[in-house]
Amino acid sequence: MKAARVAVIVLALAAVAAAVVVTQLGDDEGAGGSAGGDRPAGGATRISVVYSPEKEALLAPLIRKFNAEGVEASGRPVFVDAEVVASGEAEAQIARGRLKPVAWSPASSLWGRLLNFDADRDYVAQDNPSIVRTPLVIAMWEPLARALGWPRQRVGFEQVLELATSPRGWAAYGKPEFGRFKLGHTNPDFSTSGLSAVAAEYFTATGKREGLTVRDVERAKVRREVKAIERAIVHYGDTTLFFADQLKRYGPAYASAVAMEEATLVEFNRARRGASRLVALYPKEGSFDSDNPFVVLGAPWVDGRERAAAGALRDWLAGQITPQVAARAGFRPADPAKRPVAPVDARRGVDPAQPKTTLSLPTPAVLDRIKRAWREDRKPANIMLVVDTSGSMSEERKLDQAQVGLQSFFQQISPADRVGLISFNSDVFPQQPVRPFGDGGAALRSDVRDLFPDGETAVYDATQAGVRAVQELKDDSRINAVVVLTDGEDNQSAQTDRTLARELDRQARLEGRTVRVYTIAYGSQANKAALERVAAASGGKAFVGDTGDIAAVYRQISSFF
């Protein structure tokens, strides 16, 4: 196997393991869950189908309808077991043999190219029919877009990226009251929009529109430019649906602009009432097209009967997904020659006549190099780990497995990241300050190995201590975060989850000094509702885990840094 392929598979391990937890979190996590129908009939050909989360509203009801109709292939009814997995996660899992669907619909064909490259096998055909299409856009609040000349002038990646790295921010456009420009995109290891956005940064830095090479990515000047852009990013995330939720809650205070699929923007504006909307900027240099292919995998675990069944589903979907059906979920028709229909229109902040230019997809080798370069150049983080060591953590080897999870989290950390540790039971114990992982990693690993279970639970006080420790750094040049794991109900804190949530909500609206909290409800006794309230108030995210998947949960959280 080629060395480059070995390298990219090694880098994909985090996404592989993280995807396991995503599929266990349920549909409310936006990146994993079940989307099937009723039980299969006797003798049915049962096939597994995986698709990306932004198509949930489109495909879930159609698959239920397909199952109910009893469509046949090879003389047998076909029954679909559908699963929602983010495109990058699915690609990594399939490459490692951890996920074995019959059919797969990632957001873009670029993931199929990467799968063949990573697996060193031709699992995916060169050409696959699209289900629907949606271009990558820069979603920006309308007043901010108007300050850049929208809609009269076309705005380019170059203009937006210069604004993201300028110390003057909006003052450069005569709008100092808008503050600094805050750009966000998803993690390119997980998300199509994130990988497309980073690829677009390289196209912009090289001045190319096609034919990007590995040598281009490795040029020192290009890397410096892209690194400067990434250091200006305010947030990463696992999916654009996470970004949409945060923009709904916090508005422009969360981000000025986010790279996302047009379909996500349409749904955002359709759900938003009585406030400023997002508008789609189609970069004048060109944009990537998320073509949402329907792939019947040419893999050894797919037999001829299953292949025929998947073909029946593909043909059935092609007849069902009219331009009107596609548009109801925010998408354009699969055929690029067909114009989109309402609500994919100006009323929802998009331009059906755009984009005029579509950027060519880089080769798998180039995409691999872009992902590895991003890992080296991404914005660093300040992270405080807060870990429950109450007596109940001794049950079912919970603390033992949490220690394994923390050690796996450390494997995802860059030497440039700063990490600290607080443990808690009845009291709060600051163990390691937030400092460069390259210097303090050994001490962190040692302290994690020495964690010992005893006492009660003061999770809210410990979370507050973690947030304040990060706030005291007064460092807005990094992503600031607290990661909290607890297995039980708080019975020792001086405050409640609601008082903590109010404090977190206030600080989440401050310019530049926000600390996001990511919570893990560990096991069945954890107060999931309270932890979700705390995470949401800060602009973070709540996760659920148990001893079987806690390492994967920690690796999933690493996608936000």
C-alpha positions as CSV (number, residue, x, y, z in Angstrom):
1,M,0.0,0.0,0.0
2,K,1.4,3.5,-0.8
3,A,2.9,5.5,2.1
4,A,0.4,8.3,1.5
5,R,-2.5,6.0,1.8
6,V,-1.1,4.6,5.0
7,A,-0.8,8.1,6.4
8,V,-4.3,9.1,5.5
9,I,-5.7,6.0,7.1
10,V,-3.8,6.6,10.2
11,L,-5.2,10.2,10.3
12,A,-8.7,8.8,9.7
13,L,-8.6,6.6,12.8
14,A,-10.1,9.4,14.9
15,A,-13.0,9.8,12.5
16,V,-13.4,6.0,12.4
17,A,-13.9,5.7,16.1
18,A,-15.8,8.9,16.4
19,A,-18.4,7.7,13.9
20,V,-19.3,4.8,16.2
21,V,-20.6,7.1,18.8
22,V,-22.3,9.4,16.3
23,T,-24.5,6.6,15.1
24,Q,-25.4,5.9,18.8
25,L,-26.4,9.4,19.7
26,G,-29.6,9.5,17.8
27,D,-31.1,11.9,15.3
28,D,-31.0,14.8,17.6
29,E,-27.2,14.9,17.4
30,G,-27.5,15.8,13.7
31,A,-24.9,13.3,12.6
32,G,-26.1,9.9,13.3
33,G,-29.2,7.8,13.8
34,S,-31.7,5.4,12.3
35,A,-34.0,6.4,9.5
36,G,-35.8,3.2,8.5
37,G,-39.5,2.1,8.3
38,D,-41.5,-0.8,9.7
39,R,-40.4,-4.4,9.9
40,P,-39.5,-6.3,6.6
41,A,-41.8,-8.8,5.1
42,G,-40.9,-12.5,5.1
43,G,-38.3,-13.3,2.4
44,A,-37.4,-9.6,1.8
45,T,-33.9,-8.6,0.7
46,R,-32.7,-6.4,3.4
47,I,-30.0,-3.8,2.6
48,S,-28.2,-1.2,4.6
49,V,-28.0,2.3,3.3
50,V,-25.9,5.2,4.8
51,Y,-26.5,8.8,3.9
52,S,-25.2,12.2,5.1
53,P,-27.2,14.1,7.8
54,E,-28.3,17.2,5.7
55,K,-30.5,14.8,3.6
56,E,-32.4,13.5,6.7
57,A,-35.5,15.6,6.0
58,L,-35.5,14.5,2.4
59,L,-34.7,10.8,2.6
60,A,-36.2,9.6,5.9
61,P,-39.8,9.9,4.8
62,L,-39.0,8.5,1.3
63,I,-37.3,5.4,2.7
64,R,-40.3,4.8,5.0
65,K,-42.6,5.1,1.9
66,F,-40.3,2.8,-0.1
67,N,-40.4,0.1,2.6
68,A,-44.2,0.4,2.9
69,E,-44.7,-0.1,-0.8
70,G,-42.8,-3.4,-1.0
71,V,-40.9,-2.5,-4.1
72,E,-39.4,-5.7,-5.5
73,A,-36.0,-6.7,-7.0
74,S,-35.2,-10.2,-8.3
75,G,-38.7,-11.3,-7.3
76,R,-38.4,-10.3,-3.6
77,P,-39.5,-7.2,-1.7
78,V,-36.7,-4.9,-0.7
79,F,-36.4,-3.5,2.8
80,V,-34.0,-0.6,3.6
81,D,-32.2,-0.2,7.0
82,A,-31.1,3.4,6.8
83,E,-28.4,5.1,8.9
84,V,-27.3,8.7,9.1
85,V,-23.6,9.2,9.3
86,A,-21.5,12.3,8.4
87,S,-19.8,11.9,5.0
88,G,-16.2,12.0,6.3
89,E,-17.0,9.6,9.2
90,A,-18.7,7.1,6.9
91,E,-15.7,7.2,4.4
92,A,-13.3,6.5,7.2
93,Q,-15.4,3.7,8.7
94,I,-15.9,2.0,5.3
95,A,-12.2,2.2,4.5
96,R,-11.4,0.5,7.8
97,G,-14.1,-2.2,7.4
98,R,-16.0,-0.9,10.4
99,L,-19.1,0.1,8.4
100,K,-20.3,-2.2,5.6
101,P,-23.3,-0.7,3.8
102,V,-24.7,-1.9,0.5
103,A,-25.3,1.7,-0.7
104,W,-24.0,5.1,0.4
105,S,-24.9,8.6,-0.3
106,P,-22.3,11.1,0.9
107,A,-22.7,14.8,0.3
108,S,-20.1,14.9,-2.4
109,S,-18.4,12.5,-4.9
110,L,-15.1,13.6,-3.4
111,W,-15.6,11.2,-0.5
112,G,-16.0,8.3,-2.9
113,R,-12.6,9.2,-4.5
114,L,-11.1,9.4,-1.0
115,L,-12.6,6.0,-0.1
116,N,-11.0,4.3,-3.1
117,F,-7.7,6.0,-2.2
118,D,-7.8,5.1,1.5
119,A,-9.0,1.6,1.1
120,D,-6.6,1.0,-1.9
121,R,-9.6,-0.6,-3.7
122,D,-12.2,0.4,-6.2
123,Y,-15.2,0.3,-3.9
124,V,-16.8,3.3,-5.7
125,A,-17.4,3.6,-9.5
126,Q,-16.1,6.7,-11.3
127,D,-19.6,8.0,-12.1
128,N,-22.6,7.7,-9.8
129,P,-26.0,9.3,-10.3
130,S,-26.9,12.2,-8.1
131,I,-29.9,12.2,-5.8
132,V,-30.0,16.0,-5.4
133,R,-27.4,18.8,-5.7
134,T,-26.5,21.9,-3.6
135,P,-23.5,24.3,-4.0
136,L,-21.1,25.3,-1.3
137,V,-21.8,28.9,-0.3
138,I,-20.6,31.5,2.2
139,A,-23.6,32.1,4.4
140,M,-23.4,35.6,5.7
141,W,-25.8,37.8,7.7
142,E,-27.6,40.1,5.2
143,P,-26.5,43.5,6.7
144,L,-22.9,42.3,6.6
145,A,-23.1,41.0,3.1
146,R,-24.5,44.4,1.9
147,A,-21.5,46.1,3.5
148,L,-19.4,44.0,1.0
149,G,-21.5,45.2,-2.0
150,W,-24.0,42.3,-2.1
151,P,-26.2,41.8,-4.2
152,R,-24.8,44.3,-6.8
153,Q,-21.3,43.0,-6.6
154,R,-20.0,39.4,-6.6
155,V,-18.0,38.7,-3.5
156,G,-15.1,36.3,-3.8
157,F,-13.3,33.9,-1.5
158,E,-10.3,36.3,-1.7
159,Q,-12.3,39.2,-0.3
160,V,-13.8,37.2,2.5
161,L,-10.5,35.6,3.5
162,E,-8.7,39.0,3.5
163,L,-11.5,40.3,5.8
164,A,-11.1,37.3,8.1
165,T,-7.3,38.0,8.5
166,S,-7.5,41.8,8.7
167,P,-6.9,43.3,12.1
168,R,-9.2,46.2,11.1
169,G,-12.2,43.9,10.6
170,W,-15.3,45.6,9.4
171,A,-13.7,49.0,9.9
172,A,-12.0,48.4,6.5
173,Y,-15.5,48.6,5.0
174,G,-16.6,51.7,6.9
175,K,-18.5,49.6,9.5
176,P,-16.5,49.5,12.7
177,E,-19.7,49.0,14.7
178,F,-19.8,45.4,13.2
179,G,-16.6,44.5,15.2
180,R,-14.3,41.9,13.9
181,F,-15.1,39.5,11.2
182,K,-15.8,36.0,12.5
183,L,-15.5,33.1,10.0
184,G,-16.4,29.5,10.7
185,H,-16.3,26.2,8.9
186,T,-16.7,22.6,9.9
187,N,-14.0,20.0,10.5
188,P,-12.7,18.7,7.1
189,D,-12.1,15.3,8.5
190,F,-15.9,15.0,9.1
191,S,-17.7,17.4,6.8
192,T,-18.0,18.0,3.1
193,S,-18.4,21.8,3.6
194,G,-15.3,21.9,5.8
195,L,-13.2,20.0,3.3
196,S,-14.5,22.1,0.4
197,A,-13.9,25.3,2.3
198,V,-10.3,24.4,3.1
199,A,-9.7,23.3,-0.5
200,A,-11.1,26.6,-1.6
201,E,-8.6,28.4,0.6
202,Y,-5.8,26.6,-1.3
203,F,-7.3,27.5,-4.7
204,T,-7.5,31.1,-3.6
205,A,-3.9,31.1,-2.2
206,T,-2.5,29.6,-5.5
207,G,-4.8,31.7,-7.8
208,K,-5.9,28.5,-9.5
209,R,-9.3,27.4,-10.6
210,E,-8.4,23.8,-11.4
211,G,-5.5,21.4,-11.4
212,L,-4.4,21.9,-7.8
213,T,-1.4,19.7,-7.0
214,V,0.3,18.3,-3.9
215,R,3.2,20.5,-4.7
216,D,0.9,23.5,-4.6
217,V,-0.4,22.5,-1.2
218,E,3.2,22.1,0.1
219,R,4.5,25.5,-1.1
220,A,5.6,27.5,1.9
221,K,3.9,30.8,0.8
222,V,0.6,29.0,0.2
223,R,0.8,27.2,3.6
224,R,1.5,30.5,5.4
225,E,-1.6,32.1,3.7
226,V,-3.9,29.2,4.5
227,K,-2.5,29.0,8.1
228,A,-3.3,32.7,8.6
229,I,-6.8,32.1,7.4
230,E,-7.3,29.1,9.7
231,R,-5.9,31.0,12.7
232,A,-8.7,33.5,12.0
233,I,-11.4,30.9,12.2
234,V,-13.6,31.4,15.3
235,H,-15.2,27.9,15.5
236,Y,-15.0,24.5,14.0
237,G,-17.7,21.8,14.3
238,D,-18.7,18.4,13.1
239,T,-21.6,19.4,10.8
240,T,-23.1,22.6,9.4
241,L,-26.3,21.6,11.2
242,F,-24.4,22.4,14.5
243,F,-23.5,25.8,13.1
244,A,-27.0,26.5,12.1
245,D,-28.3,25.7,15.6
246,Q,-25.7,28.1,17.1
247,L,-26.5,30.9,14.6
248,K,-30.2,30.5,15.5
249,R,-29.4,30.9,19.2
250,Y,-26.7,33.6,19.1
251,G,-27.0,35.3,15.8
252,P,-24.0,37.4,14.5
253,A,-22.3,37.1,17.9
254,Y,-21.5,33.5,17.0
255,A,-20.1,34.0,13.5
256,S,-20.3,36.6,10.8
257,A,-20.1,34.0,8.0
258,V,-20.0,30.2,7.7
259,A,-19.1,28.0,4.8
260,M,-22.1,25.7,4.3
261,E,-24.2,24.0,1.7
262,E,-26.9,26.1,0.2
263,A,-29.6,23.6,1.4
264,T,-28.7,24.2,5.0
265,L,-29.0,28.0,4.5
266,V,-32.4,27.6,2.9
267,E,-33.7,25.6,5.8
268,F,-32.2,28.1,8.3
269,N,-34.0,31.0,6.7
270,R,-37.3,29.0,6.4
271,A,-37.2,28.3,10.1
272,R,-36.1,31.8,11.2
273,R,-38.8,34.4,11.9
274,G,-38.7,38.2,12.5
275,A,-34.9,38.7,12.4
276,S,-32.0,39.2,10.0
277,R,-31.5,36.3,7.6
278,L,-28.5,34.7,6.1
279,V,-27.8,35.2,2.4
280,A,-25.7,33.1,0.1
281,L,-22.5,34.4,-1.4
282,Y,-21.4,32.5,-4.4
283,P,-17.7,33.2,-4.7
284,K,-16.8,34.8,-8.0
285,E,-13.8,32.5,-8.3
286,G,-16.2,29.5,-8.4
287,S,-17.8,27.1,-5.9
288,F,-17.9,23.4,-5.3
289,D,-20.9,21.3,-6.0
290,S,-22.2,18.8,-3.5
291,D,-23.7,16.3,-5.9
292,N,-25.0,13.8,-3.3
293,P,-24.3,10.7,-5.3
294,F,-26.1,7.4,-4.8
295,V,-23.3,4.8,-4.6
296,V,-23.8,1.0,-4.8
297,L,-20.6,-0.2,-3.3
298,G,-18.5,-2.6,-5.3
299,A,-17.3,-4.2,-2.1
300,P,-16.9,-7.9,-1.2
301,W,-19.6,-7.8,1.4
302,V,-22.2,-6.8,-1.3
303,D,-23.7,-9.7,-3.2
304,G,-25.6,-9.6,-6.5
305,R,-29.0,-9.8,-4.9
306,E,-28.2,-6.9,-2.6
307,R,-26.8,-4.9,-5.6
308,A,-30.0,-5.4,-7.5
309,A,-32.0,-4.3,-4.5
310,A,-30.0,-1.2,-4.1
311,G,-30.5,-0.5,-7.8
312,A,-34.2,-0.8,-7.3
313,L,-34.0,1.8,-4.5
314,R,-31.9,4.1,-6.6
315,D,-34.4,4.0,-9.5
316,W,-37.3,4.5,-7.2
317,L,-35.8,7.5,-5.7
318,A,-35.0,9.0,-9.1
319,G,-38.7,8.8,-9.9
320,Q,-39.8,10.3,-6.5
321,I,-37.4,13.2,-6.1
322,T,-38.9,15.8,-8.4
323,P,-37.5,19.3,-8.4
324,Q,-40.4,20.2,-6.1
325,V,-39.6,17.4,-3.6
326,A,-35.9,18.3,-3.7
327,A,-36.7,22.0,-3.0
328,R,-38.9,21.2,0.0
329,A,-35.7,20.0,1.7
330,G,-33.7,23.0,0.4
331,F,-32.0,21.1,-2.5
332,R,-31.6,21.7,-6.2
333,P,-32.6,18.9,-8.8
334,A,-30.1,16.1,-9.4
335,D,-29.9,17.2,-13.1
336,P,-27.8,20.4,-13.1
337,A,-29.6,21.5,-16.3
338,K,-32.9,21.8,-14.4
339,R,-33.5,25.1,-12.5
340,P,-34.3,24.9,-8.8
341,V,-37.8,25.8,-7.7
342,A,-39.2,27.6,-4.6
343,P,-38.2,27.7,-1.8
344,V,-34.7,27.6,-3.3
345,D,-35.1,31.2,-4.4
346,A,-34.3,34.9,-3.6
347,R,-36.9,35.0,-0.8
348,R,-34.8,32.4,1.1
349,G,-31.5,34.3,0.5
350,V,-30.2,32.3,-2.5
351,D,-29.7,32.9,-6.2
352,P,-30.9,30.0,-8.5
353,A,-28.8,31.4,-11.3
354,Q,-25.6,31.0,-9.4
355,P,-22.9,29.7,-9.2
356,K,-21.7,30.5,-12.7
357,T,-18.4,28.6,-12.2
358,T,-17.9,25.2,-10.5
359,L,-14.5,24.4,-9.1
360,S,-13.0,21.1,-10.1
361,L,-12.6,18.5,-7.4
362,P,-8.9,17.9,-6.4
363,T,-7.5,14.5,-6.8
364,P,-7.6,12.1,-3.8
365,A,-3.9,12.6,-3.3
366,V,-4.4,16.4,-3.1
367,L,-7.4,16.0,-0.8
368,D,-5.3,13.8,1.5
369,R,-2.5,16.4,1.6
370,I,-5.0,19.2,2.3
371,K,-6.4,17.3,5.3
372,R,-3.0,16.6,6.7
373,A,-1.9,20.2,6.2
374,W,-5.1,21.4,7.9
375,R,-4.3,19.3,11.0
376,E,-0.9,21.0,11.2
377,D,-2.2,24.5,10.6
378,R,-5.6,24.7,12.2
379,K,-6.4,27.2,14.9
380,P,-5.1,25.9,18.3
381,A,-7.2,25.6,21.4
382,N,-7.2,26.1,25.2
383,I,-9.0,23.1,26.7
384,M,-9.8,22.3,30.3
385,L,-10.7,18.7,30.9
386,V,-13.1,18.2,33.9
387,V,-13.5,14.6,35.1
388,D,-15.8,13.0,37.6
389,T,-14.0,10.8,40.2
390,S,-17.0,10.3,42.5
391,G,-17.5,6.9,44.1
392,S,-19.9,5.7,41.5
393,M,-17.2,5.9,38.9
394,S,-15.8,2.7,40.4
395,E,-18.8,0.8,39.1
396,E,-18.7,-1.1,35.8
397,R,-15.1,0.0,35.3
398,K,-16.3,3.5,34.3
399,L,-13.3,5.3,35.5
400,D,-11.0,2.8,33.9
401,Q,-12.6,3.3,30.6
402,A,-12.8,7.1,31.0
403,Q,-9.0,7.0,31.5
404,V,-8.7,5.1,28.2
405,G,-10.9,7.7,26.6
406,L,-8.8,10.6,27.9
407,Q,-5.6,9.0,26.7
408,S,-7.1,8.6,23.2
409,F,-8.2,12.3,23.3
410,F,-4.6,13.2,24.0
411,Q,-3.6,11.5,20.7
412,Q,-5.7,14.0,18.8
413,I,-4.2,17.0,20.5
414,S,-1.6,19.1,18.7
415,P,1.6,20.1,20.6
416,A,0.4,23.7,20.0
417,D,-2.9,23.1,21.9
418,R,-3.0,24.0,25.6
419,V,-4.7,21.5,27.9
420,G,-5.4,21.4,31.7
421,L,-7.1,19.0,34.1
422,I,-9.6,19.3,36.9
423,S,-11.0,16.3,38.8
424,F,-14.0,16.4,41.1
425,N,-16.0,14.4,43.6
426,S,-17.5,16.2,46.6
427,D,-14.9,18.9,46.0
428,V,-13.1,20.4,43.1
429,F,-9.4,19.6,42.5
430,P,-7.4,21.6,40.0
431,Q,-4.7,19.2,38.9
432,Q,-3.0,20.7,35.9
433,P,-3.2,24.3,34.6
434,V,-4.0,25.0,31.0
435,R,-0.5,25.0,29.3
436,P,1.1,23.8,26.1
437,F,0.5,20.1,25.6
438,G,4.0,19.8,24.2
439,D,5.3,20.7,27.6
440,G,2.6,19.3,30.0
441,G,1.5,16.2,28.1
442,A,3.5,13.8,30.2
443,A,2.1,15.3,33.5
444,L,-1.4,15.2,32.2
445,R,-1.1,11.5,31.2
446,S,0.3,10.7,34.6
447,D,-2.4,12.5,36.5
448,V,-5.1,10.8,34.4
449,R,-3.6,7.4,35.2
450,D,-3.7,8.2,38.9
451,L,-7.4,9.3,39.1
452,F,-9.1,7.5,41.9
453,P,-12.9,7.1,42.6
454,D,-14.4,8.4,45.9
455,G,-17.0,10.8,47.3
456,E,-20.1,12.5,45.9
457,T,-20.6,14.7,42.9
458,A,-20.1,18.5,42.4
459,V,-20.2,18.7,38.6
460,Y,-21.7,22.2,38.3
461,D,-19.1,23.8,40.6
462,A,-16.3,21.9,38.8
463,T,-17.6,23.1,35.4
464,Q,-17.7,26.7,36.6
465,A,-14.1,26.3,37.9
466,G,-13.0,25.0,34.5
467,V,-14.7,27.8,32.6
468,R,-13.2,30.5,34.9
469,A,-9.7,28.9,34.6
470,V,-9.9,29.3,30.8
471,Q,-11.4,32.8,31.0
472,E,-8.5,33.9,33.2
473,L,-6.1,33.2,30.3
474,K,-7.8,36.2,28.5
475,D,-6.8,34.6,25.2
476,D,-9.0,35.2,22.2
477,S,-6.4,34.0,19.8
478,R,-7.5,30.4,20.4
479,I,-10.6,28.3,20.6
480,N,-11.5,28.2,24.3
481,A,-13.3,25.1,25.6
482,V,-14.2,22.9,28.6
483,V,-14.9,19.2,28.3
484,V,-16.9,17.8,31.2
485,L,-17.5,14.1,31.9
486,T,-19.9,13.0,34.8
487,D,-21.8,9.8,35.5
488,G,-24.3,11.0,38.1
489,E,-26.7,13.5,39.5
490,D,-25.0,16.6,41.1
491,N,-25.5,16.5,44.9
492,Q,-22.7,18.7,46.2
493,S,-22.5,22.0,44.2
494,A,-23.3,25.4,45.6
495,Q,-25.3,26.1,42.5
496,T,-27.8,24.5,40.1
497,D,-27.5,23.6,36.5
498,R,-29.9,26.5,35.7
499,T,-27.8,29.1,37.5
500,L,-24.7,27.8,35.8
501,A,-26.5,27.9,32.4
502,R,-27.4,31.5,32.9
503,E,-23.8,32.4,33.6
504,L,-22.6,30.5,30.6
505,D,-25.3,32.1,28.4
506,R,-24.1,35.6,29.4
507,Q,-20.4,34.8,28.6
508,A,-21.4,33.1,25.3
509,R,-22.6,36.5,24.0
510,L,-19.3,38.3,24.8
511,E,-17.1,39.3,21.9
512,G,-14.0,37.1,21.7
513,R,-13.9,35.6,25.2
514,T,-16.5,32.8,24.9
515,V,-15.7,29.5,26.5
516,R,-17.7,26.6,25.0
517,V,-18.7,23.7,27.2
518,Y,-18.9,20.1,25.9
519,T,-20.6,17.7,28.3
520,I,-20.6,13.9,28.4
521,A,-23.5,12.2,30.2
522,Y,-21.6,9.0,31.1
523,G,-23.9,6.1,31.8
524,S,-27.6,5.8,32.6
525,Q,-27.5,7.7,35.9
526,A,-26.2,11.0,34.5
527,N,-28.6,13.9,34.3
528,K,-28.8,14.3,30.5
529,A,-31.3,17.1,30.4
530,A,-29.2,19.2,32.8
531,L,-26.0,18.6,30.9
532,E,-27.7,19.5,27.6
533,R,-28.9,22.7,29.2
534,V,-25.4,23.6,30.3
535,A,-23.7,22.8,27.0
536,A,-26.4,24.6,24.9
537,A,-26.1,27.7,27.1
538,S,-22.4,28.0,26.3
539,G,-22.7,27.3,22.6
540,G,-21.2,23.9,23.0
541,K,-22.7,20.5,22.6
542,A,-23.9,17.6,24.8
543,F,-22.8,14.0,24.2
544,V,-23.9,10.7,25.6
545,G,-21.5,7.8,26.2
546,D,-21.0,4.6,28.2
547,T,-18.0,2.3,29.0
548,G,-18.2,0.7,25.5
549,D,-17.8,3.9,23.5
550,I,-16.3,6.6,25.7
551,A,-13.0,6.7,23.9
552,A,-15.0,7.4,20.6
553,V,-16.9,10.2,22.4
554,Y,-13.8,12.0,23.3
555,R,-12.4,11.6,19.8
556,Q,-15.7,13.0,18.4
557,I,-15.4,16.0,20.7
558,S,-11.9,16.6,19.3
559,S,-13.6,17.5,16.0
560,F,-14.5,20.9,17.5
561,F,-10.9,21.9,18.0
